[in-house]
Amino acid sequence: MPSPSFLAFDLGAASGRAILGRLESNQLHIKELYRFANGMLPVRDHLHWDIFRLLEEIKKGLAICAGETKIASFAIDTWGVDFGLLDQNGTILGMPYAYRDPHTLGAMEEFFKLIPREKIYNSTGIQFLPFNSLFQLHAMKRDKSSSLEAANDLLFMPDLFHYFLTGEKKNEFTIATTSQLYNPRKMKWEDELFDTLGVSKSLMQEIVQPGFIIGKLDKKFAHQLGWKDVPVVAVACHDTGSAVASVPAHSQDWAFISSGTWSLMGIETENPIIDDLALRLNFTNEGGVEGTFRVLKNITGLWLLQKCREAWEPEKKISFEQMTAMAQESKSFPFFIDPDWEGFLNPADMPKAIRRYCNLTKQKIPQSPAEYVRGICESLALKYRVVLDEMKQISSKPIRRIHVIGGGSKNQVLCQFTANATGLPIFAGPAEATAIGNIMMQSKAHGCIQSLVQMREVIRDSFDVEVYEPLQVNEWRKASGLFQKIILREATNGKYPKD
């Protein structure tokens, strides 16, 4: 009997891909079938996700797969916090807002006047970010959104695709926990938040755990593909949840960095860590597989390089591989930036935003693309060191290594800088961690894999990992002190530079 095949759709903010996986002799073999661009769609001063185009891309991926093989199931993971609204007839009420849209400006601070931030954190354990679902809903309520007024159901992005493809409405656990609407201690939606929002909790769906079979692919579309009764599985539908499930670790003494547009840095725990220190340091507690939690921080990641590349493209096309080489050409530490400065959220011109930051913090202005790339990569690595030190404060769990997974694991310069900055060995890979975790959770849903431990054993046996040992530790220790003096002083005092 042939080994079952599983299809993973991994949708990120910049691109999506369909990856086929097959388990054979305790090894996972993967193949990329289809890749497509994604991006925020500007419509009359707002940013949205083109949900219908993305649905068509998923259907194209399914058609390509149908031309190659039969599958046991497929599953979809996406980024967190964003959602779509359906009316009472099940019709989507417009395109979902993208998390970088400015409609949430001021919403977080406004909501703190209704419920203190300490109380919100104690209920949800989620890092305060202005685009969390909680604040998106508050902004829509504040602005008298006609879509929200007409809404009957709220579905997060992967839930929305599940609904389009199966007709079933569910909220998957890992994606639900990103919303800042879910109480991980009570294991349910937090009533007080909905009451304060003035939004009915009936908008929300039943929460299902990773591995739950949502339903079967729509019969008409399945017939077009020549398939019958293809299950759609709710995996860890938050892309970070799937990525961390694929960390090829064999012990408990590790931290992770899921490196892509965002850098998600944290530890895996059995229970959320929700206390005054975690609040002060602004850590988040997101749900994982098998009842685990990811205690982490969202750090702006390769977005900084992506936006620089976009700004330079009209004059010169530069590949990410070339950018990595450029960083090695520049002198060390041309400048320091806090990757999470609000001015980097969605600037029209990222190099200009970096120059502005350097001006405001009285640093030298970068003069070449190589200096920009070098400064960004070094600043990211130094921010990782800060977050590592903070993780050691909130948890007694020993951290002796860092697993870097996702696309950023291929950035050799950033991986080496991260080892240098943190003083810990970096284990880089797999690059397609999210799709791999997606596929492995499907295999678990079908009984091919029995546990998270076994999943990670298979992944270790299936994919190469590159190890980076710390170098120039003293030089990086000095740089870390300067980084914190220049950058973190403003963050600690709430004095981020502004225009």
N, C-alpha and C positions, 0 to 999 in steps of 0.2 A: 504494500500500500504506500503510495507516495506521501512524502512529508507535507503537512498542511502549509499553505502560504497565507500571509497576512499583509494587508495593505495599510500603510500609515499615511495620513495627510497631516503634515506639519505646517501650519500657517503662522508665519511671523509677520512683523510689521513691515518688513521690506520685501519679503518673498515667501512663496509657498512651494512645497514639493510633495510629490507622491513617491513613496519609497516602499518597495516590495521586500518582504522578509520571509525567509524559510528556515525552519529549524531542522537540522539534519545531523545525526551523530553528536548531539550535545553541542553543536555549534550553530551560530546564527549567521546566515548569509544574506546580505542586503544588496539591493540594486535600485538606483534611482530611475524611475520611469518617466517622470515629468516634473518640470520646474517652471514656475511662472512668477511674474513680478507682482508685488503688492505695494500699496502706498496709500496715504491719506488723500482723499479727493476733496479739493477746495470747492465749496459751493456757497456763494454769496457771504463771504467773510467767515465761513465755518468750515471745519474739517470733518469729513465723514469717511466711513468705510463703504466701499462699493460692494455691498453684500450680494447683489445679484450677479455681478461679474465673478466674484469669488466662488459662488455656487456653480456657475458655468465652468470655472476652472476645475473644480472638484469633479464635475461630471465628465470633463475631458480626461482627467486622470483615471477615472473609473473605466472609461471607454478604452483607453490605451491598455490598461491592465487586462480588460476582458479579451483583448486581442492577443494576449500573451499567455494567460493562465487563469484557472479558477482559483478563487480565494475562499478561505474559511470564514473570513469577516474583514471588515475595515473599520477604522476609527479616525477621529479628528481631534487634534489639539490646537490651541491658539494661545495668544496672549491673554492676560487677565483684564479685569475691571469693566471692560466695555460690554454693552448689552443692546438688544433690540426690544422693541415693544410691539405687542400684537393686540388688535382690537378683539371684540367679542366674537367675531367671525373667523378669527385666526389669521387675519391679514396684517402684514407688517406695516407699522405706522412710520414710514420714512426710513431713510438710511441711518444706521447707528452713528452717534457721535464718535469721533476718534479721541483718544485720551489726551492728545496734545491740543485739542481745540480750546480756544480761550474762553468758552462760555462758563467755565468753572472758576474764573478769576474772582477771588474774594469769597467764594462759597465756603471754603474750609473755615476761615476766620469768622464768618457769619454764623456758622453752625456751632462753633465753640461758645457763642453767646447764649445758645439754647441749651446745650449740654456741655459741661466742661470737658476738655480734652482728656483729663485723667479718668473720668467716668467712661468715656467712649473707649479708651484703651483697655480699661479693666474689663469691659464687656467683650471686646473683639480681639485684642492683642495684635492689631494691625498697624504697621508703620503709617504715619501721617503723610500722605501725598495728596496734592490738590486735585488729582484726577480720580481718586478712589470712587467706586460706584456710589457710596454714600453721598459724596459731595456733588457728583454728577446729578443725582436725583434731587438734591437740595437746590442746585442751580436751575433745574428744569421746573421745579415747583415755584421757586422764586420768580422765574420769568414767565410763569403761567403758560407753560408748554401745552399746546393743544394735543400733542401726541400723548403726553403723560395723562392728561385729563380723560382721554378716550381709551387708555390702555386697560386691557384685561389680563395680560400676562407679560412677565419680564423673563427673557431668556438671554443668558450670557452668550458670547459669540459661538463657542462650540455647541452649546445647547440649541442655538438658532439653526445651525446647519443640520443637527440631528432632527429637528422638527421638520425642516424643509424636505429631508430625505426619507423620513419614516412616518411623519405625522404625530410623533410622540413628544410631549412636553415634560422635560425633567430638568433639574439643576444638578449638575455633577459636583461632587463634594470639593475637589481641589480648586475648581474655578470659583465656587461659591465663597470659599474662605478668603479670596482676594478682595471681596467687595467691601469689607468693613461694615457689613450688615449681619454677619454670622457670629454667634457666640460659641467658641470652641469648648468652653467649659460645660455649657448647657447642651451643646451639640444640636443647636437649632437657631433659627432666625431670631434676632434680638428685638423683642416687641417694642421696647422703649424707643428705639431708633426710628421705627416705622411710625409710631405714634407722634413723635416729635416732627418728623418729616411731613406728617399729614398725608402719608401715602399708605394705602391699604396693604397689609401683609399678604392678602389674597393674590397679589400680583406674582408672588413667588411660587415655585413648584416644589414637588417632592424632591428631596435631596437623595441622590443615589451615589453609591461608592464606586471607586475605580474597579473595573471588571464587570460591571453591571451591563447586561445586554439590553440596549435601549429598545430595539425592535428590528424589524426586517426592512430592507431597502424597498422603496415604493415599487409595487408590482409592475406598473407600466414601464418604468425605467429599467427595472431588472430584466424584463422581457426583451427590451431593445438591446440589452447587453448580452442576451443569451444565458442569463443567470436565473437561478430560482432560489428563493428563501435565503438571501445573503444577510447575515446578522450585522447590525451596527453596534459596536461596543463603546460604552463610555469608559475610556481608559483614565489615566490621570490627565484630564482634559486641559488643565493649565500646563502650558508647555514646560515650565520649570519643574512641575511635578513629575512629568514624564522624563525629563532630562536627569533629575536627581535619582530617579528609580534606576537609571542605567549607570550610575557611578560604579566603576569596577573595583570596589573596595572589598577587602576581606577582614577588616577589623572595625573598631569603633573610634579610632583615634585620628579622624580626618575632618577637614572642612571641605567645602566645595565652592567653586566659582563657575556658575553657568554663564558662559561668556558669549554675548552676541550684541545686539543693539543695546541691551541692558546687561549689566553684570550683576547677577544675583549671587551674593556671597553669604554663606551661612553654614549651619550644622544641622544634622538630622537628629531629632530627639523623639522620645516616646510620648512626651507631653509638652504642651505649649509652655513657654516661659513668659509669664505676665506678672511683672512686678514694677516697683518704682524705678529701678535702675534700667530695666528694659525699655520703659517708657521714656526716661530721660535720654537714653541713647537711641531711641526711635527704631527699635527692632520690630520686625513683623513675624507673625506666626501663621504660616500657611499650611493647609492640609496636604498630606502625602498619601502614599499607598500603605496598605496594611495598618492604618491607624496612626502612622507616624506624622510628625510635624517638621516643617522646615523653618527653623528660626534664622532669619536672614535679614539682610539689608538690600534694598534696590539701589544700585549705583549706576549712574549714567555710564554706558560702556562704549562700544564701538560706534555708537551714534555720532560721537565727536569726529571720528575719522571719516565716517560715511558722509557727513555734512561738509567737511572740508573738501573731500573728493568731489562732491557735487558742485561746490563753489569754483573749484579749479577746472572743471571739465570743459567749459566753453573755450578755454585757452589751450588746455593740454589734458588728454586722457591719461589717467594714472591708475593702474591696477592696484589692488590691495597688496599683491606680492611686491610691486615696485615701492609702495609706501613702506613696507617692512624693510626693504633694502635701504631706503632713504634714511630711515631712523638710525641705521648703523653708521651712516656717513657724518651725521651731525655730532657736535660736541655734547657732552653730558650736561643735563639740567639747564637748558637754555631759559626756561621759565617754569613756574608752577601754577597750575590752576586747580580749583576745586571742581571736579567733573559735575557736581550736583548743583552748581550755581544756577539760579533760576533763569539767567540770561542765556543758558545753553539748552533750555527746554525745546525751543523750536525757532531759532533765529533764521532770518532770511539769508544771512551770510555768516557762517561759523567762523572763518578766519577773522572777520571783523569783530565778532563777539569776543574772540580770544584776545585780540589787540586791546579791546576796550577793558577787558578784565585786567590785563597786564598794566594798562595805564592807571586804573583805579587802585591797584595794589602796588604801584610804584616799582614795577619790574621792567626789564628790557623788553622791547617789542621784537617778536620773532621776525626774521628777515627772509626766510626761505621756506618752501614746503617741507624740506628735511627737518628744519627746526620745529615747525609745527608738529609734525608726526612724532618726533623724538619727545618733545615736551608733553604731548598728550599721553603717550605710552608710559612715560616715567611718572606722570601725575596719577594715572590710573593705578599703577603698581604701588605707589606710596599711599593712595587712598585705601587699597586693599590691606596694607599694613595697619592703618588706623582701625579699620573694621575688625581685623584679626585681634588686635589688642582689646577692643571692646567686647568681642565674643568671649575672650578669656575672662572678662570681668563678670559677665552674666551667667556663665556656665562653668561648672567644675570639670566638664569633659575635657580630657587631654587632646591637644591638637598637635600632631607630629608631622602631618603632610597635608598638602592641598591638592585636590583633584580639580583640574580645569577641564570642563566639558563644553561641547558646543563649538560653533565656528571659530571662536577666539582661541581655541586650543591649537589651531594651525598657525597662529601668529607667534613665531618663534621668539621674536624680540620681546613681545609683551610677556610671554611665559618666562623668559630668562630674567627680565626685569622684576617680575613678581617673585621669583625665587630670591633674587638679590634683596628686594625690599623687605620681604617677610622673614628671611633667614630660614625658610623651610623648603624641602624638596617639592617640586611641582610635578605632578603626574598628569600629563596632557593627553586627552582623548577619552572616549571617541568623539569625533567632530559631529557626527550625526546622532548625538546622544538623545535628543528629544524623540526623533523617529524610532530609535532603537528601544527606548523605554515604552513608547506607544505600542510597538510590535510585541514586545515581551509581555506587556499587560494583556494584550489580546490572547497571546498563547496561554497565559495563566487563566483567563476566562474560559478557555476551551479545555483546561485540564492538562495541557502539555507541560506546564511548569507549575510547581506546587507552592513556591514561596518567593519572597523578595531575595532571600539568601541564595536560592538556586538561580534566580534571574541573574544575579551579579556574578555567580560562578560561570555561567554560560557566556556572559559578556567578556569576562576576563580571558576566557579561552578562545574568543572569536575575534578580538580586535587588539591591535598593537597600541601600546601606550609609551609615550616618550617622556623620559625623566630629565628634569632640569635641576641641577644642584646649585645652591647659592654661591655667588661669586662676589668679590669686592664688597664684602659685608660692612666693613668699617666706613667706606665711602658712602654707602647707601644709608647707614645709620646717621651719619652727619646730614645727609640730604633730607632724611625724614624729619630731623629736628627743625631744619630750615623750612620745610614744607608746612609743618604744623605751626610754626611761628608766623609765616606769611598768610597761610590759608585758614587754618582751623581757628585761629583767634577770632576772626570775623564770624565764623559759624557759631562758636560757643557764645559769643556776646550778642548773637542775633544781628550782627552788623555786616551782612553780605553787601558788597559794593553795589550801588545802584547808580543809574544815570543821574 
